[in-house]
Amino acid sequence: MFWADRIGSAIEKERAHALPSGEPCIIRDEKTTSGPVHVGSMRGVAIHGSVSEALTERKIGNKFLYEFNDFDPMDDIPPYLQREQFERYLGMPLRNIPSPDPSANNFAQYFANEFRRVIENAGWKPEFYWGSELYFSGKMDSVIVEAIEGAETIRRIYREVSGAQRPEGWLPLAALCPRCGKLSTTDASDFDGKTIKVQCLENKLPWTRGCGFEGRLSPFAGGAKLSWKVEWPAKWKVMRVNVEGGGKDHSTKGGSRDVGNHISKEVFHYPPPFDIPYEFFLVGGRKMSSSKGRGNSAQEIANLLPTKIFRLALIFKDINQAFNFDPEGDTIPVLYDLYDKLALNYKEGVQDDFTRLFLFAHPAKERSNLVVPEYLARFSQVAFLVQMPHLDLETEVAHLKGSPLSQADKIELSERAVYARTWLELYAPDKFVFKLQHTLPAAVASLTMAQKHTLALLREYLQEQSEMPNGETLHHTLHEIKEKEHIAPADFFSALYLSFLGKSYGPKAGWFLSVLDKEFVLKRLQEVSK
């Protein structure tokens, strides 16, 4: 069963029946927007969004909420920003820090706006809200009281579940200093029912300084913020959350989810939401190259792919499997090949998990009217053809298809060409980058007599043909020559590629030669086989 259907079924059995009549199942996810959002955060969006879509198909009313947490304090400065410009804001809530660009009202909003566009362009449509709204509107006031009154219970849970120690009198929140505006530097204690005692400590943290303020203030209506491991379950209660997952790092024994579950039940008296622990979405398994503006933000990776391929990358692995997206490798061509396989499966009317995956790779609003092109040119072939300026893309792909392209074929081909060119310019590894050599490459000087002889035989064969054979015919002919002459495949094909591309590897040789001008091929083979 496709994982979104499996989870939807489990939610239906375990949670939906417990919902009050007429109330939707609340699904929630969040992100702190302290800088460009890593594309890995889209895994959570994709999982929660797909589960929402699966529940909708089951006619289970639901609402997908997405919080941009703008009330968290800034604890670091993105490396591309001027440190001297933002250093004085360290420890302040992100919503109170100026935007790096005048297009947004504040720091958090600037990065949230970019991530929101990625989410919406990918076809998921959650209801967005700001974390600070929960505090300043007073919605968090009641749970703040519960957390303060349950501070001793929270201390015990921290100690027993995660091994963390908190001192006597500790309160699970940080106050917003009325003098310097920082959250990170304050300690809170002594709740009297209306106010808390606040100290803004100068040397609490090594990376920013407090102002030394001491006094009392109200922790309500945005005056203070709960500690994260307490805030998480508090938001479950405030937002009436029924379903919320998280990365596997949160779901380990003694981890933040384990702590949150205990606090939710013992302090807030709210049943913890249905959990969806999931594996990570990695990028290259390493830090990406920084040249040419390359990186691993959600925006940068989303720009490399059309919506259906981006969604496929995020959802085709089960939630308990990590996925390593490497744009500097062959991930993108492989994803296109997977999509084409799924499309054929769907077109043939097969009803299985592959069909479900194909449907979910498209935004929900498109699924009832999907048009699958008659012919899907392989992305790797398109990537090769767009590098051959002497070739007309549509003409060559029509040759590969064996008949004229339909309008849907042309639209899909045009889209693939656009993304192929972007990928080739920014990320594609050398094995996908080809340039037809119009003069004889110097590397052919290293060819052996056996290699030259097989190339001469190929020339003789082509001379006998009235026109350039198609890729399949050439494929078989090349292998016949190779077998007849008892030459190692690596020696034969590397000689071909060196002759035309100046490198020892290339695309499928038969297809590659079939799209070249016959007279050019004959002339080059004559030059090489002398």
C-alpha positions in Angstrom: 0.0 0.0 0.0 1.3 3.5 -0.9 2.5 5.0 2.3 0.1 8.0 2.3 -2.8 5.5 2.0 -1.4 3.4 4.8 -1.1 6.3 7.1 -4.5 7.7 6.1 -6.0 4.3 6.9 -4.3 4.2 10.3 -5.5 7.7 11.2 -9.0 6.7 10.2 -9.0 3.7 12.5 -7.2 5.3 15.4 -8.2 8.9 15.5 -11.0 10.0 13.2 -13.7 8.2 15.2 -12.6 10.2 18.3 -13.2 13.6 16.7 -16.2 15.6 17.7 -18.9 15.4 15.1 -18.3 17.9 12.3 -14.8 18.9 13.4 -12.0 18.4 10.9 -8.9 16.3 11.6 -6.1 18.9 12.3 -2.8 18.1 10.6 0.1 20.5 11.6 3.7 21.1 10.6 6.0 24.1 11.3 9.3 25.7 10.4 11.4 28.4 12.1 12.3 30.8 9.4 15.8 31.9 10.6 17.4 31.8 7.1 16.9 30.2 3.7 14.9 27.0 4.4 16.8 23.8 3.5 15.0 21.7 0.9 14.9 18.9 3.5 12.1 20.7 5.3 9.9 20.0 2.3 9.9 16.4 3.3 7.7 17.3 6.3 5.5 19.4 4.0 5.1 16.6 1.5 4.3 14.0 4.1 1.7 16.0 6.0 0.3 17.4 2.8 0.0 14.0 1.1 -1.6 12.5 4.2 -4.1 15.4 4.1 -4.9 14.5 0.5 -5.3 10.8 1.3 -7.7 11.7 4.1 -9.7 13.9 1.8 -10.0 11.1 -0.7 -11.4 9.0 2.2 -13.9 11.8 2.8 -12.4 12.5 6.2 -12.7 16.2 6.8 -9.3 17.7 7.6 -7.3 20.9 7.8 -3.6 21.1 7.1 -2.0 23.9 9.1 1.5 25.2 8.6 3.2 27.5 11.1 6.0 29.9 10.4 7.7 30.2 13.8 8.7 33.8 13.8 8.9 34.2 17.6 12.0 32.0 18.0 15.1 34.1 18.8 17.9 34.5 16.3 20.9 32.3 17.5 23.1 32.6 14.4 23.6 34.8 11.4 23.5 33.3 7.8 27.0 33.5 6.4 26.1 35.7 3.4 24.7 38.5 5.6 26.9 41.2 7.1 27.6 40.1 10.6 28.2 43.6 11.9 24.7 44.6 10.6 22.8 41.8 12.4 25.0 40.9 15.4 23.1 43.3 17.7 19.9 41.4 17.0 21.2 38.0 18.2 18.8 36.7 20.9 15.8 38.7 19.7 12.7 37.2 18.2 13.0 36.8 14.4 9.8 38.9 13.9 11.5 41.9 15.6 14.6 41.8 13.3 14.8 43.9 10.1 14.4 42.1 6.8 17.6 41.6 4.7 15.5 43.1 1.9 12.7 45.7 1.8 10.4 43.2 0.2 9.4 41.9 3.6 8.4 43.5 7.0 10.9 41.5 9.0 13.6 38.9 9.0 11.3 35.9 9.5 8.8 37.0 6.9 11.5 37.5 4.3 12.5 33.8 4.4 9.0 32.5 5.1 7.7 34.2 2.0 10.3 32.4 -0.2 9.5 29.0 1.4 5.7 29.6 1.1 6.1 30.1 -2.6 7.9 26.8 -2.9 5.2 25.0 -0.9 2.4 26.5 -3.0 4.1 26.0 -6.3 4.6 22.3 -5.4 0.8 22.0 -5.1 0.3 21.8 -1.4 -2.1 24.4 0.0 -1.9 24.4 3.9 -3.4 27.2 5.9 -0.4 29.3 7.0 -0.1 31.2 10.2 2.5 32.9 12.3 3.7 31.5 15.6 3.9 34.9 17.2 0.1 35.3 16.5 -0.6 32.6 19.0 1.2 34.5 21.7 0.2 38.1 21.0 -3.4 37.1 20.5 -3.5 35.5 24.0 -4.2 32.0 22.6 -1.2 30.7 24.5 -2.0 32.4 27.8 -3.9 29.4 29.3 -1.2 26.9 28.4 1.5 29.3 29.8 -0.3 29.1 33.1 -0.5 25.3 32.9 3.2 25.1 32.1 4.2 27.4 35.0 2.0 25.6 37.4 3.3 22.3 36.1 7.0 23.3 36.2 7.9 20.7 38.8 6.3 18.0 36.7 8.1 19.2 33.6 11.4 19.2 35.5 10.7 15.6 36.5 9.8 14.6 32.9 13.0 16.2 31.6 15.0 14.3 34.2 13.3 10.9 33.8 12.7 10.9 30.0 15.7 12.7 28.6 18.2 13.0 31.5 18.1 16.8 31.4 18.4 18.7 34.7 16.7 22.0 35.5 17.4 23.9 38.7 14.9 24.4 41.6 12.5 27.3 40.8 13.1 27.1 37.1 10.2 28.1 34.9 9.8 26.6 31.4 9.7 30.0 29.5 11.9 32.9 28.5 10.6 36.5 29.0 10.9 39.2 26.3 13.2 41.7 27.9 11.5 45.1 27.9 14.8 46.9 27.7 16.9 45.2 25.1 14.2 43.1 23.4 16.0 39.8 23.8 14.6 36.4 24.7 17.7 34.2 24.8 19.4 36.1 27.7 16.5 36.1 30.2 15.7 33.8 33.1 12.2 33.7 34.6 11.1 32.7 38.1 8.6 33.5 40.9 5.2 33.5 39.2 2.6 35.3 41.4 -0.4 34.6 39.3 0.0 37.7 37.1 3.7 38.4 36.7 7.1 36.7 36.7 10.4 37.8 38.0 12.8 38.5 35.0 16.5 38.8 34.9 18.3 39.7 31.6 21.8 38.2 32.2 24.8 39.8 30.7 26.9 36.6 30.5 24.3 33.9 30.1 25.4 33.0 26.5 28.8 33.2 24.8 27.3 34.6 21.5 25.3 37.6 22.8 25.0 39.7 25.9 22.0 40.6 28.0 21.4 44.1 29.3 21.2 43.4 33.0 17.5 44.3 33.4 15.8 43.0 36.5 12.1 43.4 37.2 8.7 41.9 36.9 6.4 41.6 33.9 3.4 39.7 32.6 4.2 36.5 30.7 1.0 36.8 28.7 0.1 38.3 25.3 3.6 37.9 24.0 5.5 38.9 27.1 7.2 35.5 27.3 7.8 32.4 25.2 7.6 28.8 26.3 10.7 26.6 26.0 10.6 24.6 22.8 10.1 21.1 24.2 7.2 22.6 26.2 5.9 24.9 23.5 5.5 22.0 21.0 2.9 20.1 23.1 1.3 23.3 24.2 0.6 24.2 20.5 -0.9 20.7 20.0 -3.5 21.7 22.6 -4.0 25.3 21.5 -4.5 24.3 17.8 -6.4 21.0 18.6 -3.8 19.0 16.6 -4.7 15.4 15.8 -1.8 14.5 13.4 1.8 15.8 13.5 5.0 14.0 12.6 8.6 14.9 12.7 12.1 13.9 11.6 13.4 10.6 13.1 15.8 12.6 15.3 12.8 13.9 17.3 11.3 10.5 17.7 14.1 8.6 19.4 13.7 7.4 23.0 14.3 10.4 25.2 14.0 12.8 22.3 11.8 15.9 22.0 8.8 13.9 20.8 9.1 11.5 23.8 9.4 14.5 26.2 6.5 16.3 24.4 4.2 13.3 24.6 4.7 13.1 28.4 4.2 16.8 28.9 1.1 16.8 26.7 -0.5 14.1 28.8 0.7 15.0 32.2 0.7 18.8 32.1 -1.7 19.9 29.4 -4.0 16.8 29.7 -4.2 16.6 25.9 -3.7 13.3 23.9 -0.5 13.5 21.8 -1.2 13.7 18.1 -0.8 10.7 15.7 2.9 10.6 15.1 4.6 10.2 11.7 8.3 9.8 12.3 10.1 10.1 9.0 13.6 9.8 7.5 15.5 12.7 6.0 15.7 14.2 2.6 19.4 14.8 2.0 21.1 16.8 -0.6 24.2 15.2 -2.1 24.9 13.6 1.3 27.2 16.5 1.9 27.4 20.3 1.7 26.8 21.5 -1.8 29.1 23.5 -3.9 28.9 27.2 -3.4 30.1 28.2 -6.9 27.6 29.8 -9.3 25.3 30.4 -6.4 24.5 26.8 -6.0 23.2 25.5 -2.7 20.6 23.4 -1.1 17.7 25.7 -0.2 14.2 24.7 -1.0 14.0 27.5 -3.6 17.2 26.5 -5.4 16.3 22.8 -5.7 12.7 23.5 -6.6 13.9 25.7 -9.5 15.7 22.7 -10.9 12.5 20.6 -11.4 9.0 20.9 -12.7 6.3 20.4 -10.0 5.6 16.8 -10.8 9.3 15.7 -10.6 9.9 17.8 -7.4 6.9 16.2 -5.7 8.0 12.7 -6.9 11.5 13.3 -5.4 9.8 14.1 -2.0 7.3 11.3 -1.9 8.4 8.3 -3.8 10.4 6.8 -0.9 8.5 5.4 2.0 8.6 7.6 5.1 11.0 5.2 6.8 13.5 5.5 4.0 15.9 8.4 3.5 16.5 9.9 0.0 19.7 11.4 -1.1 19.0 14.0 -3.8 22.2 14.7 -5.6 21.8 17.2 -8.5 25.6 16.9 -9.2 25.0 13.2 -9.9 22.4 11.3 -11.9 19.5 11.8 -9.5 17.5 14.1 -11.8 17.7 11.8 -14.9 16.8 8.8 -12.7 13.8 10.6 -11.3 12.6 11.4 -14.8 13.0 7.7 -15.8 11.0 6.7 -12.8 8.3 9.2 -13.7 8.2 7.8 -17.2 7.8 4.3 -15.9 5.0 5.4 -13.6 3.3 7.3 -16.5 3.3 4.2 -18.7 1.9 2.1 -15.8 -0.9 4.7 -15.3 -1.6 4.9 -19.1 -2.0 1.2 -19.3 -4.6 1.3 -16.6 -2.7 -0.7 -14.0 -4.1 -0.2 -10.5 -1.3 -0.6 -8.0 1.0 1.4 -5.7 2.8 2.8 -8.7 -0.4 4.3 -10.0 -1.1 5.9 -6.6 2.5 7.3 -6.6 2.0 8.7 -10.1 -1.2 10.4 -9.1 0.3 11.9 -5.9 3.2 13.2 -7.9 0.7 15.7 -9.4 -1.2 18.3 -7.3 -4.6 17.1 -6.2 -6.5 19.5 -8.4 -4.8 18.1 -11.6 -5.5 14.4 -10.9 -9.0 14.1 -12.3 -7.9 15.4 -15.7 -4.3 14.1 -16.2 -3.1 14.0 -19.8 -0.2 11.6 -20.3 1.8 12.4 -23.6 2.0 9.6 -26.2 5.8 9.8 -26.1 8.1 10.8 -23.2 11.6 11.4 -24.4 14.2 10.3 -21.9 15.6 13.2 -19.9 19.2 12.1 -20.6 18.4 12.0 -24.4 16.9 15.5 -24.2 19.9 16.7 -22.2 22.2 15.4 -25.0 20.2 16.8 -27.8 20.0 20.4 -26.4 23.8 20.4 -26.5 23.8 19.7 -30.2 23.1 23.1 -31.9 23.0 21.5 -35.4 19.9 19.4 -34.4 16.3 20.4 -34.2 14.9 19.0 -30.9 11.4 18.2 -32.1 12.6 16.7 -35.3 15.0 14.4 -33.6 12.6 13.3 -30.9 9.9 12.6 -33.6 12.5 10.3 -35.2 13.0 8.5 -31.9 9.2 8.2 -31.5 8.8 7.0 -35.1 5.8 9.3 -35.8 4.9 13.0 -35.5 4.8 14.4 -32.0 1.4 15.2 -30.5 0.7 18.6 -28.9 1.0 17.0 -25.5 4.3 15.4 -26.6 5.6 18.9 -27.7 4.6 20.6 -24.4 6.3 18.0 -22.3 9.4 18.0 -24.5 9.7 21.8 -24.3 9.5 21.6 -20.5 12.1 19.0 -20.3 14.4 21.0 -22.6 14.1 24.0 -20.3 15.0 22.0 -17.2 17.7 20.1 -19.0 19.5 23.3 -19.9 19.3 24.6 -16.4 20.7 21.4 -15.0 23.5 21.2 -17.5 24.5 24.8 -16.7 24.5 24.5 -12.9 24.9 21.0 -11.7 25.2 18.2 -14.3 28.3 16.0 -13.8 30.8 15.8 -16.6 29.5 12.5 -17.9 26.3 14.2 -19.1 28.1 17.2 -20.6 29.0 16.8 -24.3 30.3 19.0 -27.0 30.5 17.6 -30.6 34.1 18.1 -31.8 34.1 19.8 -35.2 37.8 19.2 -35.6 39.6 16.0 -35.0 40.3 15.6 -31.3 43.9 15.3 -30.3 43.0 12.3 -28.1 42.5 10.0 -31.1 46.3 9.9 -31.5 46.2 7.3 -28.7 43.9 4.8 -30.6 45.3 1.4 -31.4 45.3 -0.3 -34.8 42.6 -2.6 -33.6 40.4 0.4 -32.6 41.0 2.1 -35.9 40.2 -1.1 -37.8 36.8 -1.4 -36.2 36.0 2.2 -36.9 36.9 1.6 -40.6 34.5 -1.3 -40.7 31.8 1.0 -39.3 32.5 3.5 -42.1 32.2 0.8 -44.7 28.9 -0.2 -43.4 27.5 3.4 -43.3 28.7 4.1 -46.8 26.5 1.2 -48.0 23.4 2.7 -46.5 21.2 5.2 -48.4 20.6 7.2 -45.2 21.7 7.2 -41.6 20.2 4.1 -39.9 18.1 4.6 -36.8 19.4 4.2 -33.3 18.3 0.6 -32.8 19.7 -0.6 -36.1 23.0 1.1 -35.4 23.0 -0.3 -31.9 22.9 -3.9 -33.2 25.4 -3.2 -36.0 27.9 -1.8 -33.5 27.6 -4.9 -31.4 28.0 -7.2 -34.4 31.2 -5.4 -35.4 32.5 -5.7 -31.8 31.7 -9.4 -31.6 33.1 -10.2 -35.1 36.4 -8.4 -34.4 36.7 -9.7 -30.8 37.5 -6.2 -29.5 36.7 -5.4 -25.9 33.5 -3.3 -25.5 35.4 -0.6 -23.6 38.0 -0.3 -26.4 35.5 -0.1 -29.2 33.1 2.4 -27.7 35.7 4.6 -26.2 37.3 4.9 -29.6 33.9 6.1 -31.0 33.4 8.6 -28.2 37.0 9.9 -28.5 36.5 10.4 -32.2 33.4 12.6 -31.9 33.3 14.0 -28.4 37.0 14.0 -27.3 36.2 12.0 -24.2 36.1 8.3 -23.6 32.4 8.0 -22.7 29.1 9.3 -24.0 25.4 8.5 -24.5 24.2 5.2 -26.0 26.5 4.9 -29.1 23.9 3.7 -31.6 21.4 6.4 -30.8 24.2 9.0 -30.5 25.5 8.3 -34.0 22.0 8.1 -35.5 21.3 11.8 -34.8 24.5 13.0 -36.5 24.8 14.1 -40.1 25.9 11.1 -42.2 28.5 12.9 -44.3 30.1 14.3 -41.1 30.2 10.9 -39.5 31.8 9.3 -42.7 34.4 12.1 -42.9 35.3 11.8 -39.2 35.6 8.0 -39.4 37.9 8.3 -42.4 40.1 10.8 -40.6 40.4 8.6 -37.5 40.9 5.2 -39.2 43.8 6.4 -41.4 
